Amino acid sequence: MAYETALAVLADPTRRQVFERLRDGPRPVHAIAAGLPVSRPAVSQHLKLLKDAGLVEERSEGVRRIYSLRREGLAELRDWLDSFWDDALLAFKIEAERRHRQTKGTRNE
């Protein structure tokens, strides 16, 4: 399942930092690596894993590679996370209706 791969790839803190730096738009490797406590080659390796997981895409611009978020890659992960929210909302609705019936029943007595 793609969401499992995405979760595994994003479990690494440095990789998450690399991923988050793309939030504001496409960037070349040197801009992504600036200020990170790892080398550019290490950032490139993190980007490769993110790309393999479908979370990042790259394009060539001359000799530079420009990386950007692949929003479609987040769709399955988001759908999976949203399913928990849907379950929680349904449980809340059921409980609220149950309490409403109980309160309504005690007022009619």
C-alpha angles and dihedrals in degrees: 000000000000095000090059090054091047092050092048093049093046092049090084110088095214091049090051089053090051090048093047092051088065092057092092094050145287118333139178119243095257091056092047092048095048109115096004117125091236134075126261091252089054090050089050089054091050089049090051091055091047089049093048088052090054094245098110135036131198137208132186121244105182106302093339126090115219118205128202138170116272099219092190087061089063094051097086092044090049092047090052092049091045089056088065090051091049090051091049092049092048091050090049091050092050092049093046091051091047091052091045090054091048093049092046090049094052092049092054094054 
